[in-house]
Amino acid sequence: MIKVAIVGASGYTGVELARILCNHPRITLTTVTSRQHEGKPLSRVFPNLYKKVDLVCENLTPAELCSRADVIFTAVPHKTAMDIVPQLLAEKKKVIDLSADFRLRDVAVYEQWYQKHTSPQFLKEAVYGLPELYRDQIQSCSLIANPGCYPTSIILGLAPLLKAGVIDPQSIIADSKSGTSGAGRSALVSSLYCEVADGFRAYKVADHRHTPEIEQEINRLGHCNVNISFTPHLLPLSRGILSTLYARLDKGTGNDQVRDLYETMYKNEHFVRVLPEGIFPATQYVRGSNFCDIGFKIDPRTGRIIVMSAIDNIVKGAAGQAVQNMNLMCGFPEAAGLEGAPFFP
């Protein structure tokens, strides 16, 4: 059995990791950390884990963490990760980082959108943890930069079209909606029930930090250099993302050809479901699962393709994808611990 630790277990991503890992057949969850809840059982912080996770939250040094675990998930804020991950790698541990600190390959781009990077030497070593695109590299690396939730839904939705070169990358518009868990568990006025319920709004318009991550992967897939229009919105839901993606489709590219592109690319992907003709994704059908559901429709009036992509933002958009990456890194079956039907309703 592989010993696993979660750094930052008291956030939404951390507890989702604990929920998944406590049922994983090939690992033992040995350690959970939280400064805020030090000394308190994790099942007291999140009662859904009662009699499932019997661990007390601790505040440990990197050296103490390394003595407890072979694989370490860092579910911590930006900047915190870049301070501790190098110490974990120095002890030959496998690390899956769920912050943005190692997702961007260009340190100048990272510093433009986030803050000064104190461990830029690890940016080339880190593998972007989207298994559907980087499976081979993930299997042989020690540091995974787990993707953001919005980028996961957008990149998977557009990848077949970009790889085939049948859309104009300059025309891409990403219109995405997320549940409030995407904002984290910190007390924020904008996340209060009365601020969110019965409402719907855009936020961080033309200024969201996931933008350079999306562009990095789109440009790699499409062999291009474009800036996309990306607008995130806040849904009055606890979890889920629906991205509606628009792009100008090459003339002469028909519905059957597009469907073949999606089905060919994803036919062996356990966690990407290309939906049948006329059925479109919805957040409730992926809730609690590691699936990404994709549907599309070609608009002959405008010459655009409309792609819809749905994920659970804290499973395929965070913790579930992180476990999928761990499985690949450790040689486990890729779906280990991630099977089961989505929550419904």
C-alpha positions in Angstrom: 0.0 0.0 0.0 1.2 3.5 -0.8 1.1 6.0 2.0 -0.6 9.3 1.1 -0.8 12.8 2.8 -3.1 15.7 2.0 -1.6 19.2 2.8 -4.5 21.6 3.2 -7.2 19.0 4.0 -9.8 21.4 5.4 -10.6 23.2 2.1 -13.2 22.0 -0.4 -10.6 20.4 -2.5 -8.9 18.8 0.5 -12.0 17.2 1.8 -12.9 15.9 -1.7 -9.5 14.3 -1.8 -10.1 12.7 1.5 -13.6 11.5 0.4 -12.1 9.8 -2.7 -8.9 8.5 -1.1 -10.6 6.9 1.9 -12.2 4.4 -0.5 -9.1 3.9 -2.7 -8.1 0.2 -2.8 -4.3 0.8 -3.3 -3.4 3.5 -0.8 -3.5 4.3 2.9 -4.3 7.9 3.8 -1.9 8.5 6.7 -1.8 12.3 7.2 -4.0 15.3 6.8 -2.8 18.9 7.6 -4.6 22.1 8.5 -3.3 25.1 10.4 -6.7 26.4 11.1 -8.1 23.1 12.5 -4.9 21.7 14.1 -5.7 19.1 16.7 -9.2 18.6 15.5 -10.4 15.3 13.8 -11.1 15.9 10.1 -14.4 14.2 10.5 -15.4 16.9 13.0 -14.6 19.6 10.4 -16.5 17.6 7.7 -19.0 15.2 9.3 -19.5 13.4 6.0 -16.1 11.7 6.8 -17.3 10.3 10.1 -16.2 6.7 10.5 -14.5 7.0 7.1 -11.4 9.1 7.8 -10.1 8.7 11.4 -7.3 11.2 11.2 -6.6 14.4 13.2 -5.5 17.6 11.4 -1.9 18.4 12.1 0.5 21.3 11.2 3.6 19.5 10.1 7.0 20.5 8.7 7.9 19.2 5.2 10.4 16.8 6.8 7.6 15.4 9.0 5.4 15.0 6.0 8.0 13.2 4.1 8.4 10.7 7.0 4.7 9.9 6.8 4.0 9.6 3.1 5.2 8.5 -0.3 2.7 10.6 -2.3 1.7 14.1 -1.2 -1.2 16.2 -2.4 -0.7 20.0 -1.8 -4.1 21.5 -1.8 -2.9 24.9 -0.6 -3.1 28.5 -1.9 -0.7 29.9 -4.5 2.7 30.9 -3.2 2.4 28.4 -0.3 2.9 25.5 -2.7 6.1 26.9 -4.3 7.6 27.2 -0.8 7.0 23.6 0.3 7.0 21.6 -2.9 10.8 21.8 -3.5 11.4 20.4 -0.1 9.2 17.4 -0.8 10.8 16.8 -4.2 14.3 16.9 -2.5 13.2 13.9 -0.5 12.2 12.0 -3.6 8.4 12.2 -2.9 5.8 12.2 -5.6 3.8 15.5 -5.5 0.5 16.5 -7.0 0.1 20.2 -6.6 -3.4 21.6 -6.9 -2.4 25.3 -6.8 -1.4 27.3 -9.9 2.2 27.6 -8.9 3.6 25.1 -11.5 1.0 25.1 -14.3 2.5 27.9 -16.4 5.7 27.1 -18.3 6.8 30.7 -18.6 7.8 32.3 -15.4 7.2 35.8 -16.8 3.6 34.9 -17.6 3.1 33.4 -14.1 4.5 36.6 -12.4 2.3 38.8 -14.6 -0.9 37.0 -13.4 0.1 35.9 -9.9 3.2 37.0 -7.9 6.9 36.5 -8.0 7.9 32.9 -8.4 10.5 31.7 -5.9 11.0 28.2 -7.4 11.0 28.8 -11.2 13.5 25.9 -11.7 10.7 23.4 -11.2 8.5 24.8 -14.0 10.2 22.7 -16.6 10.1 19.6 -14.4 6.4 19.8 -13.7 4.0 18.0 -16.0 0.6 19.6 -16.7 -1.8 17.0 -15.2 -4.4 16.6 -17.9 -4.2 12.8 -18.5 -6.1 12.9 -21.8 -3.2 15.0 -23.2 -0.2 14.2 -21.2 -0.6 10.6 -20.0 2.8 9.3 -21.0 4.7 12.2 -19.3 2.5 11.9 -16.1 3.5 8.2 -15.7 7.1 9.0 -15.4 7.3 12.3 -13.5 7.5 13.3 -9.8 5.7 16.7 -9.9 2.2 17.1 -11.3 0.7 20.6 -11.8 -3.0 19.7 -11.5 -5.0 21.8 -13.9 -7.5 24.5 -13.0 -11.2 23.7 -13.2 -12.2 26.1 -15.9 -9.2 25.1 -18.1 -10.1 21.4 -17.7 -13.6 22.0 -19.1 -12.4 24.3 -21.9 -9.3 22.5 -23.1 -11.1 19.1 -23.2 -14.0 20.6 -25.0 -11.8 22.2 -27.7 -8.9 19.7 -28.0 -10.2 17.6 -30.9 -11.0 20.6 -33.0 -7.7 22.3 -32.3 -5.6 19.2 -33.0 -7.4 18.7 -36.3 -7.1 22.4 -37.3 -10.7 22.7 -38.3 -11.5 25.9 -36.2 -10.0 29.4 -36.3 -8.3 29.7 -32.9 -8.6 33.5 -33.1 -12.4 33.2 -33.0 -12.6 31.2 -29.7 -15.0 32.5 -27.1 -15.3 30.6 -23.8 -18.4 31.4 -21.7 -18.2 29.4 -18.5 -20.3 29.1 -15.4 -19.2 27.6 -12.0 -20.7 26.7 -8.7 -19.6 28.7 -5.6 -17.2 26.0 -4.3 -14.8 27.2 -6.9 -14.2 30.3 -4.8 -12.9 28.1 -1.9 -14.1 27.8 1.7 -12.8 31.2 3.0 -15.5 33.6 4.3 -16.1 36.0 1.5 -19.1 38.4 1.1 -19.4 37.5 -2.5 -19.9 33.8 -1.6 -22.5 34.3 1.1 -25.9 32.6 0.5 -27.8 35.9 0.2 -25.3 37.1 -2.4 -25.5 34.0 -4.5 -28.9 32.5 -4.2 -31.5 33.5 -6.9 -28.9 35.4 -8.8 -26.4 35.0 -11.7 -23.5 37.2 -12.5 -20.2 37.4 -14.4 -17.0 38.1 -12.4 -13.3 38.8 -13.1 -14.3 39.7 -16.7 -11.2 39.7 -19.0 -9.1 39.3 -15.9 -9.4 35.7 -14.6 -6.2 34.0 -13.6 -7.1 30.8 -15.5 -6.8 32.7 -18.8 -3.1 32.2 -19.4 -3.4 28.5 -18.5 -6.1 28.1 -21.1 -4.2 30.0 -23.7 -1.0 28.0 -23.0 -2.7 24.7 -23.8 -4.9 26.0 -26.7 -1.8 27.4 -28.3 0.1 24.1 -27.9 -2.8 22.1 -29.4 -3.5 24.5 -32.3 0.1 25.4 -33.0 -0.9 29.0 -32.7 -0.5 32.1 -30.6 -3.9 33.6 -29.7 -5.6 35.4 -26.9 -9.0 34.1 -26.2 -12.2 35.7 -24.8 -13.0 34.0 -21.5 -15.8 35.1 -19.2 -16.5 33.2 -16.0 -19.9 33.4 -14.3 -21.1 32.4 -10.8 -24.0 30.0 -10.6 -26.2 29.7 -7.5 -25.0 26.1 -7.1 -22.5 24.5 -4.7 -20.6 22.6 -7.4 -20.3 22.1 -11.2 -19.0 23.9 -14.3 -20.7 24.3 -17.7 -18.5 25.8 -20.4 -20.1 26.9 -23.7 -17.4 27.3 -26.3 -17.8 29.1 -29.6 -15.5 29.0 -32.6 -15.6 29.6 -36.4 -15.6 26.2 -38.1 -13.8 25.7 -41.4 -16.1 25.6 -44.4 -16.8 22.1 -45.6 -16.4 20.6 -42.1 -19.7 18.8 -41.4 -21.3 17.2 -38.4 -20.2 13.7 -39.1 -16.6 14.8 -39.5 -16.7 16.7 -36.2 -18.3 13.8 -34.3 -15.6 11.5 -35.7 -12.9 13.8 -34.4 -14.4 13.7 -30.8 -15.1 10.0 -30.8 -11.7 9.1 -32.2 -9.8 11.2 -29.7 -11.8 10.2 -26.6 -12.8 6.6 -27.5 -10.4 5.1 -25.0 -10.8 7.8 -22.4 -12.6 6.5 -19.3 -13.5 9.9 -18.0 -14.6 11.8 -21.1 -18.1 11.1 -22.4 -19.0 12.3 -25.9 -22.8 12.5 -25.7 -25.1 11.3 -28.4 -26.5 13.6 -31.0 -29.0 16.0 -29.6 -28.1 15.4 -26.0 -26.2 18.2 -24.2 -24.2 18.2 -21.0 -25.6 19.4 -17.7 -23.9 19.9 -14.3 -26.3 17.6 -12.4 -25.3 14.6 -14.6 -21.6 14.9 -13.6 -22.0 15.9 -10.0 -19.7 14.0 -7.7 -18.0 12.2 -10.6 -14.7 12.5 -12.5 -16.5 12.7 -15.8 -16.3 15.4 -18.4 -19.4 15.3 -20.6 -19.1 17.0 -24.1 -21.8 17.8 -26.7 -21.8 20.0 -29.7 -23.9 21.6 -32.4 -23.0 23.3 -35.6 -24.8 26.5 -36.4 -25.0 26.7 -40.2 -26.3 30.3 -40.1 -23.1 31.7 -38.5 -20.6 29.0 -39.5 -19.8 28.5 -35.9 -19.5 25.3 -33.8 -21.0 25.5 -30.3 -19.3 23.0 -27.9 -20.7 22.4 -24.4 -18.5 20.8 -21.7 -19.6 19.9 -18.1 -17.5 18.8 -15.1 -17.8 18.8 -11.4 -15.3 21.6 -10.5 -14.0 19.9 -7.4 -13.7 16.4 -8.8 -12.6 16.4 -12.5 -11.8 20.0 -12.0 -9.6 19.4 -8.9 -9.5 16.4 -6.5 -10.7 13.6 -8.8 -8.2 14.6 -11.6 -5.5 14.7 -8.9 -6.3 11.1 -7.9 -6.4 10.1 -11.6 -2.9 11.6 -11.9 -1.7 9.8 -8.8 -3.0 6.5 -10.3 -0.9 7.1 -13.4 2.2 8.1 -11.4 2.0 5.0 -9.2 1.1 2.4 -11.9 -2.4 1.9 -10.6 -5.5 1.4 -12.8 -6.3 4.9 -13.9 -9.9 4.7 -12.6 -9.0 3.3 -9.2 -11.0 5.0 -6.5 -12.9 7.0 -9.0 -15.5 4.5 -10.2 -19.2 4.8 -9.4 -22.1 6.7 -10.8 -22.4 10.5 -10.4 -24.6 12.0 -7.6 -28.2 12.7 -8.7 -30.2 14.8 -8.2 
